[in-house]
Amino acid sequence: MIKLIIGFIVIAGAALYLLSKGGGNLDMGGEKHGADTAPPPAASAPAAAASEIKH
């Protein structure tokens, strides 16, 4: 039983250490669906031209 408690304390300490080293830009909010999300990357012109050639 004492091994479980010590193991939990070690894992919790490691998790807190890693979170503190991650900086202030950690987002623990989960998935974003809406205005806060980044837009998908735009298709480049050569890729669009290559897809039209295959028709």
C-alpha distance matrix in Angstrom:
0.0 3.8 5.3 5.3 6.6 8.8 9.9 10.9 12.8 14.5 15.6 16.8 18.6 20.2 21.3 22.8 24.6 26.1 27.2 28.9 30.6 31.9 34.5 35.8 37.0 33.8 34.5 31.5 34.0 33.7 36.9 40.2 43.2 46.3 48.0 45.1 44.9 46.7 49.8 49.8 51.7 55.4 57.0 59.1 62.9 62.9 60.3 62.2 65.4 64.0 62.8 66.3 68.0 66.2 67.9
3.8 0.0 3.8 5.4 5.1 6.2 8.5 9.9 10.7 12.3 14.2 15.3 16.5 18.4 20.0 21.1 22.5 24.4 25.8 27.0 28.7 30.4 32.9 34.3 35.8 32.8 33.9 31.2 33.9 33.9 37.2 40.4 43.6 46.5 48.0 44.9 44.8 46.5 49.7 49.9 51.6 55.4 57.1 59.0 62.8 62.9 60.4 62.4 65.6 64.2 63.3 66.8 68.4 66.8 68.6
5.3 3.8 0.0 3.8 5.5 5.1 5.9 8.5 9.9 10.4 12.1 14.0 15.2 16.4 18.1 19.8 20.9 22.4 24.2 25.6 26.9 28.5 31.3 33.0 34.3 31.3 32.4 29.9 32.7 32.5 35.6 38.9 42.2 45.2 46.7 43.5 43.1 44.6 47.7 47.6 49.2 53.0 54.5 56.3 60.1 60.0 57.5 59.7 62.8 61.3 60.4 64.0 65.5 63.8 65.8
5.3 5.4 3.8 0.0 3.8 5.5 5.0 6.1 8.6 9.8 10.5 12.0 14.0 15.3 16.3 18.1 19.8 21.0 22.3 24.1 25.7 26.9 29.6 31.1 32.1 28.9 29.8 27.0 29.6 29.3 32.4 35.8 38.9 41.9 43.6 40.5 40.2 41.9 45.0 45.0 46.7 50.5 52.1 54.1 57.8 57.9 55.3 57.3 60.5 59.1 58.1 61.6 63.2 61.5 63.3
6.6 5.1 5.5 3.8 0.0 3.8 5.4 5.1 6.2 8.7 10.0 10.5 12.2 14.3 15.3 16.4 18.2 20.0 21.0 22.4 24.4 25.8 28.2 29.4 30.9 27.8 28.8 26.1 28.8 29.0 32.3 35.5 38.7 41.6 43.0 39.8 39.8 41.6 44.9 45.2 47.0 50.7 52.6 54.6 58.4 58.6 56.2 58.1 61.4 60.2 59.2 62.6 64.4 62.9 64.6
8.8 6.2 5.1 5.5 3.8 0.0 3.8 5.4 5.1 6.2 8.7 9.9 10.5 12.3 14.2 15.3 16.4 18.4 20.0 21.0 22.6 24.4 26.9 28.6 30.2 27.4 28.8 26.5 29.5 29.8 33.1 36.2 39.6 42.3 43.5 40.2 40.1 41.5 44.8 45.1 46.6 50.4 52.2 54.0 57.7 57.9 55.6 57.7 60.9 59.6 58.9 62.4 64.0 62.6 64.5
9.9 8.5 5.9 5.0 5.4 3.8 0.0 3.8 5.4 5.1 6.2 8.5 9.8 10.6 12.2 14.2 15.3 16.6 18.3 19.9 21.2 22.6 25.5 27.2 28.4 25.4 26.8 24.4 27.5 27.3 30.4 33.7 37.0 39.9 41.3 38.0 37.6 39.0 42.1 42.1 43.6 47.4 49.1 50.8 54.6 54.6 52.3 54.4 57.6 56.2 55.4 59.0 60.6 59.0 61.0
10.9 9.9 8.5 6.1 5.1 5.4 3.8 0.0 3.8 5.5 5.2 6.0 8.4 9.9 10.5 12.1 14.0 15.4 16.4 18.1 19.9 21.1 23.7 25.0 26.2 23.1 24.1 21.5 24.4 24.5 27.8 30.9 34.3 37.1 38.5 35.2 35.0 36.7 39.9 40.2 41.9 45.7 47.5 49.5 53.3 53.6 51.1 53.1 56.4 55.2 54.3 57.7 59.5 58.1 59.9
12.8 10.7 9.9 8.6 6.2 5.1 5.4 3.8 0.0 3.8 5.6 5.1 6.0 8.5 9.8 10.5 12.1 14.2 15.3 16.3 18.3 19.9 22.2 23.6 25.3 22.6 24.1 21.8 25.0 25.5 29.0 31.8 35.3 37.9 38.9 35.5 35.6 37.1 40.5 41.0 42.6 46.4 48.4 50.2 54.0 54.4 52.2 54.2 57.5 56.4 55.7 59.1 60.9 59.7 61.5
14.5 12.3 10.4 9.8 8.7 6.2 5.1 5.5 3.8 0.0 3.8 5.5 5.1 6.2 8.6 10.0 10.5 12.3 14.3 15.4 16.6 18.5 21.1 23.1 24.6 22.0 23.8 22.0 25.4 25.7 28.9 31.8 35.4 38.0 38.9 35.4 35.2 36.4 39.7 39.9 41.3 45.0 46.9 48.5 52.3 52.5 50.3 52.6 55.7 54.5 54.0 57.5 59.1 57.9 59.9
15.6 14.2 12.1 10.5 10.0 8.7 6.2 5.2 5.6 3.8 0.0 3.8 5.4 5.1 6.1 8.6 9.8 10.6 12.3 14.2 15.4 16.6 19.5 21.3 22.3 19.4 21.0 18.9 22.2 22.2 25.4 28.4 31.9 34.6 35.7 32.3 31.9 33.2 36.4 36.6 38.0 41.8 43.6 45.3 49.1 49.3 47.1 49.2 52.4 51.2 50.5 54.0 55.7 54.4 56.4
16.8 15.3 14.0 12.0 10.5 9.9 8.5 6.0 5.1 5.5 3.8 0.0 3.8 5.5 5.1 6.2 8.5 10.0 10.5 12.2 14.3 15.4 17.8 19.1 20.5 17.6 19.0 16.8 20.1 20.7 24.1 26.9 30.5 33.0 33.9 30.5 30.5 32.0 35.4 36.0 37.6 41.4 43.5 45.3 49.1 49.6 47.4 49.4 52.6 51.8 51.0 54.4 56.3 55.1 56.9
18.6 16.5 15.2 14.0 12.2 10.5 9.8 8.4 6.0 5.1 5.4 3.8 0.0 3.8 5.4 5.2 6.1 8.6 9.9 10.5 12.3 14.3 16.5 18.3 20.1 17.8 19.9 18.3 21.9 22.7 26.1 28.6 32.3 34.6 35.2 31.6 31.7 32.9 36.4 37.0 38.3 42.1 44.3 45.8 49.6 50.1 48.1 50.2 53.4 52.6 52.1 55.4 57.3 56.3 58.3
20.2 18.4 16.4 15.3 14.3 12.3 10.6 9.9 8.5 6.2 5.1 5.5 3.8 0.0 3.8 5.5 5.0 6.2 8.6 9.9 10.6 12.4 15.2 17.5 18.9 16.5 18.8 17.6 21.2 21.7 24.7 27.4 31.0 33.4 34.0 30.4 30.1 30.9 34.3 34.7 35.8 39.5 41.5 43.0 46.7 47.1 45.1 47.3 50.4 49.5 49.1 52.5 54.2 53.2 55.3
21.3 20.0 18.1 16.3 15.3 14.2 12.2 10.5 9.8 8.6 6.1 5.1 5.4 3.8 0.0 3.8 5.4 5.2 6.1 8.6 9.9 10.6 13.5 15.2 16.2 13.4 15.3 13.9 17.5 17.9 21.1 23.7 27.4 29.8 30.5 26.9 26.7 27.8 31.2 31.7 33.1 36.9 39.0 40.6 44.4 44.9 42.9 44.9 48.1 47.3 46.7 50.1 51.9 51.0 52.9
22.8 21.1 19.8 18.1 16.4 15.3 14.2 12.1 10.5 10.0 8.6 6.2 5.2 5.5 3.8 0.0 3.8 5.5 5.1 6.1 8.6 9.9 11.8 13.2 15.0 12.7 15.0 13.8 17.4 18.7 22.0 24.2 28.0 30.0 30.3 26.7 26.9 28.1 31.7 32.6 34.0 37.8 40.1 41.8 45.5 46.3 44.4 46.3 49.6 49.0 48.5 51.7 53.7 53.0 54.8
24.6 22.5 20.9 19.8 18.2 16.4 15.3 14.0 12.1 10.5 9.8 8.5 6.1 5.0 5.4 3.8 0.0 3.8 5.5 5.2 6.3 8.7 10.9 13.2 15.2 13.5 16.4 16.0 19.8 20.9 24.0 26.0 29.8 31.7 31.8 28.0 28.0 28.8 32.3 33.0 34.0 37.8 40.0 41.3 45.1 45.7 44.0 46.1 49.2 48.6 48.4 51.7 53.5 52.8 54.9
26.1 24.4 22.4 21.0 20.0 18.4 16.6 15.4 14.2 12.3 10.6 10.0 8.6 6.2 5.2 5.5 3.8 0.0 3.8 5.4 5.1 6.2 9.4 12.0 13.1 11.2 14.1 14.0 17.8 18.4 21.2 23.3 27.1 29.1 29.2 25.5 25.1 25.7 29.1 29.6 30.5 34.3 36.4 37.7 41.5 42.0 40.3 42.5 45.5 44.9 44.6 47.9 49.7 49.1 51.1
27.2 25.8 24.2 22.3 21.0 20.0 18.3 16.4 15.3 14.3 12.3 10.5 9.9 8.6 6.1 5.1 5.5 3.8 0.0 3.8 5.4 5.1 7.4 9.1 10.3 8.1 11.0 10.8 14.6 15.8 18.8 20.6 24.4 26.2 26.3 22.6 22.6 23.5 27.1 28.0 29.2 32.9 35.4 36.9 40.7 41.5 39.8 41.6 44.9 44.5 44.0 47.2 49.2 48.7 50.5
28.9 27.0 25.6 24.1 22.4 21.0 19.9 18.1 16.3 15.4 14.2 12.2 10.5 9.9 8.6 6.1 5.2 5.4 3.8 0.0 3.8 5.4 6.2 8.1 10.6 9.7 12.9 13.3 16.9 18.7 21.6 23.0 26.8 28.2 27.9 24.1 24.5 25.2 28.8 30.0 31.0 34.7 37.3 38.6 42.3 43.2 41.7 43.6 46.8 46.6 46.3 49.4 51.4 51.1 53.0
30.6 28.7 26.9 25.7 24.4 22.6 21.2 19.9 18.3 16.6 15.4 14.3 12.3 10.6 9.9 8.6 6.3 5.1 5.4 3.8 0.0 3.8 5.5 8.9 10.7 10.3 13.9 15.0 18.6 19.9 22.4 23.7 27.5 28.9 28.4 24.6 24.5 24.6 28.2 29.0 29.6 33.2 35.6 36.6 40.3 41.1 39.7 41.9 44.9 44.5 44.5 47.7 49.5 49.2 51.4
31.9 30.4 28.5 26.9 25.8 24.4 22.6 21.1 19.9 18.5 16.6 15.4 14.3 12.4 10.6 9.9 8.7 6.2 5.1 5.4 3.8 0.0 3.8 6.9 7.5 6.9 10.6 12.1 15.5 16.6 18.9 20.1 23.8 25.2 24.8 21.0 20.8 20.9 24.4 25.3 26.0 29.7 32.1 33.3 37.0 37.9 36.4 38.4 41.5 41.3 41.1 44.3 46.2 45.9 47.9
34.5 32.9 31.3 29.6 28.2 26.9 25.5 23.7 22.2 21.1 19.5 17.8 16.5 15.2 13.5 11.8 10.9 9.4 7.4 6.2 5.5 3.8 0.0 3.8 5.7 6.8 10.6 12.7 15.8 17.6 19.8 20.3 23.9 24.8 23.8 20.1 20.4 20.5 24.1 25.5 26.2 29.7 32.5 33.6 37.2 38.4 37.2 39.0 42.0 42.1 42.1 45.0 47.0 47.1 49.0
35.8 34.3 33.0 31.1 29.4 28.6 27.2 25.0 23.6 23.1 21.3 19.1 18.3 17.5 15.2 13.2 13.2 12.0 9.1 8.1 8.9 6.9 3.8 0.0 3.8 5.8 8.8 11.1 13.7 16.1 18.3 18.4 21.9 22.4 21.3 17.6 18.5 19.1 22.8 24.7 25.7 29.1 32.1 33.5 37.0 38.6 37.3 38.8 42.0 42.4 42.1 44.8 47.1 47.2 48.9
37.0 35.8 34.3 32.1 30.9 30.2 28.4 26.2 25.3 24.6 22.3 20.5 20.1 18.9 16.2 15.0 15.2 13.1 10.3 10.6 10.7 7.5 5.7 3.8 0.0 3.8 6.3 9.6 11.7 13.7 15.3 15.2 18.7 19.2 18.2 14.4 15.0 15.3 19.1 20.9 22.0 25.4 28.5 29.9 33.5 35.1 33.7 35.1 38.4 38.7 38.4 41.1 43.5 43.6 45.1
33.8 32.8 31.3 28.9 27.8 27.4 25.4 23.1 22.6 22.0 19.4 17.6 17.8 16.5 13.4 12.7 13.5 11.2 8.1 9.7 10.3 6.9 6.8 5.8 3.8 0.0 3.8 6.3 9.1 10.8 13.0 13.7 17.4 18.7 18.4 14.6 14.9 15.8 19.5 21.0 22.5 26.1 29.0 30.7 34.4 35.8 34.1 35.5 38.9 39.0 38.4 41.3 43.6 43.4 44.9
34.5 33.9 32.4 29.8 28.8 28.8 26.8 24.1 24.1 23.8 21.0 19.0 19.9 18.8 15.3 15.0 16.4 14.1 11.0 12.9 13.9 10.6 10.6 8.8 6.3 3.8 0.0 3.8 5.5 7.4 9.6 10.2 14.0 15.4 15.4 11.7 12.2 13.9 17.6 19.3 21.4 24.9 27.8 30.0 33.6 35.2 33.3 34.3 37.9 38.0 37.1 39.9 42.4 42.1 43.4
31.5 31.2 29.9 27.0 26.1 26.5 24.4 21.5 21.8 22.0 18.9 16.8 18.3 17.6 13.9 13.8 16.0 14.0 10.8 13.3 15.0 12.1 12.7 11.1 9.6 6.3 3.8 0.0 3.8 5.7 9.1 10.7 14.4 16.4 17.1 13.8 14.3 16.5 20.0 21.4 23.8 27.4 30.1 32.5 36.2 37.6 35.4 36.5 40.1 40.1 38.9 41.7 44.3 43.7 44.8
34.0 33.9 32.7 29.6 28.8 29.5 27.5 24.4 25.0 25.4 22.2 20.1 21.9 21.2 17.5 17.4 19.8 17.8 14.6 16.9 18.6 15.5 15.8 13.7 11.7 9.1 5.5 3.8 0.0 3.8 6.7 7.8 11.2 13.1 14.2 11.3 12.1 15.0 18.3 20.0 22.8 26.1 29.0 31.6 35.2 36.9 34.6 35.2 38.9 39.1 37.7 40.3 43.1 42.5 43.3
33.7 33.9 32.5 29.3 29.0 29.8 27.3 24.5 25.5 25.7 22.2 20.7 22.7 21.7 17.9 18.7 20.9 18.4 15.8 18.7 19.9 16.6 17.6 16.1 13.7 10.8 7.4 5.7 3.8 0.0 3.8 6.5 9.8 12.6 14.5 11.9 11.6 14.4 17.3 18.3 21.3 24.6 27.1 30.0 33.5 35.0 32.4 33.1 36.9 36.8 35.2 37.9 40.7 39.8 40.6
36.9 37.2 35.6 32.4 32.3 33.1 30.4 27.8 29.0 28.9 25.4 24.1 26.1 24.7 21.1 22.0 24.0 21.2 18.8 21.6 22.4 18.9 19.8 18.3 15.3 13.0 9.6 9.1 6.7 3.8 0.0 3.8 6.6 9.9 12.2 10.2 9.1 11.9 14.3 15.2 18.4 21.5 24.0 27.0 30.5 32.0 29.3 29.8 33.6 33.5 31.8 34.4 37.3 36.4 37.1
40.2 40.4 38.9 35.8 35.5 36.2 33.7 30.9 31.8 31.8 28.4 26.9 28.6 27.4 23.7 24.2 26.0 23.3 20.6 23.0 23.7 20.1 20.3 18.4 15.2 13.7 10.2 10.7 7.8 6.5 3.8 0.0 3.8 6.3 8.4 6.6 5.9 9.4 11.7 13.3 16.7 19.6 22.4 25.4 28.8 30.7 28.2 28.4 32.2 32.6 30.8 33.2 36.2 35.7 36.2
43.2 43.6 42.2 38.9 38.7 39.6 37.0 34.3 35.3 35.4 31.9 30.5 32.3 31.0 27.4 28.0 29.8 27.1 24.4 26.8 27.5 23.8 23.9 21.9 18.7 17.4 14.0 14.4 11.2 9.8 6.6 3.8 0.0 3.8 7.1 7.2 6.4 9.8 11.0 12.6 16.3 18.6 21.3 24.6 27.7 29.8 27.3 27.0 30.8 31.3 29.3 31.4 34.6 34.1 34.3
46.3 46.5 45.2 41.9 41.6 42.3 39.9 37.1 37.9 38.0 34.6 33.0 34.6 33.4 29.8 30.0 31.7 29.1 26.2 28.2 28.9 25.2 24.8 22.4 19.2 18.7 15.4 16.4 13.1 12.6 9.9 6.3 3.8 0.0 3.8 5.5 5.9 9.1 10.0 12.5 16.0 17.9 21.0 24.2 27.0 29.5 27.3 26.7 30.4 31.4 29.5 31.2 34.6 34.5 34.5
48.0 48.0 46.7 43.6 43.0 43.5 41.3 38.5 38.9 38.9 35.7 33.9 35.2 34.0 30.5 30.3 31.8 29.2 26.3 27.9 28.4 24.8 23.8 21.3 18.2 18.4 15.4 17.1 14.2 14.5 12.2 8.4 7.1 3.8 0.0 3.8 5.6 8.0 9.1 12.4 15.5 17.2 20.6 23.5 26.3 29.1 27.3 26.6 30.3 31.6 30.0 31.6 35.0 35.2 35.3
45.1 44.9 43.5 40.5 39.8 40.2 38.0 35.2 35.5 35.4 32.3 30.5 31.6 30.4 26.9 26.7 28.0 25.5 22.6 24.1 24.6 21.0 20.1 17.6 14.4 14.6 11.7 13.8 11.3 11.9 10.2 6.6 7.2 5.5 3.8 0.0 3.8 6.7 9.3 12.4 15.3 17.7 21.2 23.8 26.9 29.5 27.7 27.6 31.2 32.3 30.9 32.9 36.1 36.2 36.7
44.9 44.8 43.1 40.2 39.8 40.1 37.6 35.0 35.6 35.2 31.9 30.5 31.7 30.1 26.7 26.9 28.0 25.1 22.6 24.5 24.5 20.8 20.4 18.5 15.0 14.9 12.2 14.3 12.1 11.6 9.1 5.9 6.4 5.9 5.6 3.8 0.0 3.8 6.4 9.0 12.1 14.8 18.0 20.8 24.1 26.3 24.3 24.4 28.1 28.9 27.6 29.7 32.8 32.8 33.4
46.7 46.5 44.6 41.9 41.6 41.5 39.0 36.7 37.1 36.4 33.2 32.0 32.9 30.9 27.8 28.1 28.8 25.7 23.5 25.2 24.6 20.9 20.5 19.1 15.3 15.8 13.9 16.5 15.0 14.4 11.9 9.4 9.8 9.1 8.0 6.7 3.8 0.0 3.8 6.5 8.8 11.7 15.1 17.5 20.8 23.1 21.4 21.7 25.2 26.2 25.2 27.3 30.3 30.5 31.4
49.8 49.7 47.7 45.0 44.9 44.8 42.1 39.9 40.5 39.7 36.4 35.4 36.4 34.3 31.2 31.7 32.3 29.1 27.1 28.8 28.2 24.4 24.1 22.8 19.1 19.5 17.6 20.0 18.3 17.3 14.3 11.7 11.0 10.0 9.1 9.3 6.4 3.8 0.0 3.8 6.4 8.5 11.9 14.7 17.8 20.2 18.5 18.4 22.0 23.1 22.0 23.9 27.0 27.4 28.1
49.8 49.9 47.6 45.0 45.2 45.1 42.1 40.2 41.0 39.9 36.6 36.0 37.0 34.7 31.7 32.6 33.0 29.6 28.0 30.0 29.0 25.3 25.5 24.7 20.9 21.0 19.3 21.4 20.0 18.3 15.2 13.3 12.6 12.5 12.4 12.4 9.0 6.5 3.8 0.0 3.8 6.4 9.1 12.2 15.5 17.5 15.3 15.5 19.2 19.9 18.7 21.0 23.9 24.0 25.0
51.7 51.6 49.2 46.7 47.0 46.6 43.6 41.9 42.6 41.3 38.0 37.6 38.3 35.8 33.1 34.0 34.0 30.5 29.2 31.0 29.6 26.0 26.2 25.7 22.0 22.5 21.4 23.8 22.8 21.3 18.4 16.7 16.3 16.0 15.5 15.3 12.1 8.8 6.4 3.8 0.0 3.8 6.5 8.9 12.4 14.3 12.6 13.2 16.7 17.5 16.9 19.2 21.9 22.4 23.7
55.4 55.4 53.0 50.5 50.7 50.4 47.4 45.7 46.4 45.0 41.8 41.4 42.1 39.5 36.9 37.8 37.8 34.3 32.9 34.7 33.2 29.7 29.7 29.1 25.4 26.1 24.9 27.4 26.1 24.6 21.5 19.6 18.6 17.9 17.2 17.7 14.8 11.7 8.5 6.4 3.8 0.0 3.8 6.3 9.3 11.8 10.5 10.3 13.7 15.1 14.6 16.4 19.2 20.2 21.2
57.0 57.1 54.5 52.1 52.6 52.2 49.1 47.5 48.4 46.9 43.6 43.5 44.3 41.5 39.0 40.1 40.0 36.4 35.4 37.3 35.6 32.1 32.5 32.1 28.5 29.0 27.8 30.1 29.0 27.1 24.0 22.4 21.3 21.0 20.6 21.2 18.0 15.1 11.9 9.1 6.5 3.8 0.0 3.8 6.6 8.6 6.8 6.7 10.2 11.4 11.0 12.9 15.5 16.5 17.8
59.1 59.0 56.3 54.1 54.6 54.0 50.8 49.5 50.2 48.5 45.3 45.3 45.8 43.0 40.6 41.8 41.3 37.7 36.9 38.6 36.6 33.3 33.6 33.5 29.9 30.7 30.0 32.5 31.6 30.0 27.0 25.4 24.6 24.2 23.5 23.8 20.8 17.5 14.7 12.2 8.9 6.3 3.8 0.0 3.8 5.7 5.5 6.4 8.8 10.2 11.1 12.8 14.7 16.3 18.0
62.9 62.8 60.1 57.8 58.4 57.7 54.6 53.3 54.0 52.3 49.1 49.1 49.6 46.7 44.4 45.5 45.1 41.5 40.7 42.3 40.3 37.0 37.2 37.0 33.5 34.4 33.6 36.2 35.2 33.5 30.5 28.8 27.7 27.0 26.3 26.9 24.1 20.8 17.8 15.5 12.4 9.3 6.6 3.8 0.0 3.9 5.5 5.1 6.1 8.6 10.0 10.7 12.5 14.8 16.3
62.9 62.9 60.0 57.9 58.6 57.9 54.6 53.6 54.4 52.5 49.3 49.6 50.1 47.1 44.9 46.3 45.7 42.0 41.5 43.2 41.1 37.9 38.4 38.6 35.1 35.8 35.2 37.6 36.9 35.0 32.0 30.7 29.8 29.5 29.1 29.5 26.3 23.1 20.2 17.5 14.3 11.8 8.6 5.7 3.9 0.0 3.8 5.4 5.0 6.0 8.6 9.9 10.6 12.7 15.0
60.3 60.4 57.5 55.3 56.2 55.6 52.3 51.1 52.2 50.3 47.1 47.4 48.1 45.1 42.9 44.4 44.0 40.3 39.8 41.7 39.7 36.4 37.2 37.3 33.7 34.1 33.3 35.4 34.6 32.4 29.3 28.2 27.3 27.3 27.3 27.7 24.3 21.4 18.5 15.3 12.6 10.5 6.8 5.5 5.5 3.8 0.0 3.8 5.4 5.1 6.3 8.8 10.1 11.2 13.5
62.2 62.4 59.7 57.3 58.1 57.7 54.4 53.1 54.2 52.6 49.2 49.4 50.2 47.3 44.9 46.3 46.1 42.5 41.6 43.6 41.9 38.4 39.0 38.8 35.1 35.5 34.3 36.5 35.2 33.1 29.8 28.4 27.0 26.7 26.6 27.6 24.4 21.7 18.4 15.5 13.2 10.3 6.7 6.4 5.1 5.4 3.8 0.0 3.8 5.5 5.3 6.5 8.9 10.5 11.7
65.4 65.6 62.8 60.5 61.4 60.9 57.6 56.4 57.5 55.7 52.4 52.6 53.4 50.4 48.1 49.6 49.2 45.5 44.9 46.8 44.9 41.5 42.0 42.0 38.4 38.9 37.9 40.1 38.9 36.9 33.6 32.2 30.8 30.4 30.3 31.2 28.1 25.2 22.0 19.2 16.7 13.7 10.2 8.8 6.1 5.0 5.4 3.8 0.0 3.8 5.4 5.2 6.4 9.1 10.6
64.0 64.2 61.3 59.1 60.2 59.6 56.2 55.2 56.4 54.5 51.2 51.8 52.6 49.5 47.3 49.0 48.6 44.9 44.5 46.6 44.5 41.3 42.1 42.4 38.7 39.0 38.0 40.1 39.1 36.8 33.5 32.6 31.3 31.4 31.6 32.3 28.9 26.2 23.1 19.9 17.5 15.1 11.4 10.2 8.6 6.0 5.1 5.5 3.8 0.0 3.8 5.4 5.2 6.7 9.4
62.8 63.3 60.4 58.1 59.2 58.9 55.4 54.3 55.7 54.0 50.5 51.0 52.1 49.1 46.7 48.5 48.4 44.6 44.0 46.3 44.5 41.1 42.1 42.1 38.4 38.4 37.1 38.9 37.7 35.2 31.8 30.8 29.3 29.5 30.0 30.9 27.6 25.2 22.0 18.7 16.9 14.6 11.0 11.1 10.0 8.6 6.3 5.3 5.4 3.8 0.0 3.8 5.5 5.5 7.3
66.3 66.8 64.0 61.6 62.6 62.4 59.0 57.7 59.1 57.5 54.0 54.4 55.4 52.5 50.1 51.7 51.7 47.9 47.2 49.4 47.7 44.3 45.0 44.8 41.1 41.3 39.9 41.7 40.3 37.9 34.4 33.2 31.4 31.2 31.6 32.9 29.7 27.3 23.9 21.0 19.2 16.4 12.9 12.8 10.7 9.9 8.8 6.5 5.2 5.4 3.8 0.0 3.8 5.5 5.7
68.0 68.4 65.5 63.2 64.4 64.0 60.6 59.5 60.9 59.1 55.7 56.3 57.3 54.2 51.9 53.7 53.5 49.7 49.2 51.4 49.5 46.2 47.0 47.1 43.5 43.6 42.4 44.3 43.1 40.7 37.3 36.2 34.6 34.6 35.0 36.1 32.8 30.3 27.0 23.9 21.9 19.2 15.5 14.7 12.5 10.6 10.1 8.9 6.4 5.2 5.5 3.8 0.0 3.8 5.5
66.2 66.8 63.8 61.5 62.9 62.6 59.0 58.1 59.7 57.9 54.4 55.1 56.3 53.2 51.0 53.0 52.8 49.1 48.7 51.1 49.2 45.9 47.1 47.2 43.6 43.4 42.1 43.7 42.5 39.8 36.4 35.7 34.1 34.5 35.2 36.2 32.8 30.5 27.4 24.0 22.4 20.2 16.5 16.3 14.8 12.7 11.2 10.5 9.1 6.7 5.5 5.5 3.8 0.0 3.8
67.9 68.6 65.8 63.3 64.6 64.5 61.0 59.9 61.5 59.9 56.4 56.9 58.3 55.3 52.9 54.8 54.9 51.1 50.5 53.0 51.4 47.9 49.0 48.9 45.1 44.9 43.4 44.8 43.3 40.6 37.1 36.2 34.3 34.5 35.3 36.7 33.4 31.4 28.1 25.0 23.7 21.2 17.8 18.0 16.3 15.0 13.5 11.7 10.6 9.4 7.3 5.7 5.5 3.8 0.0
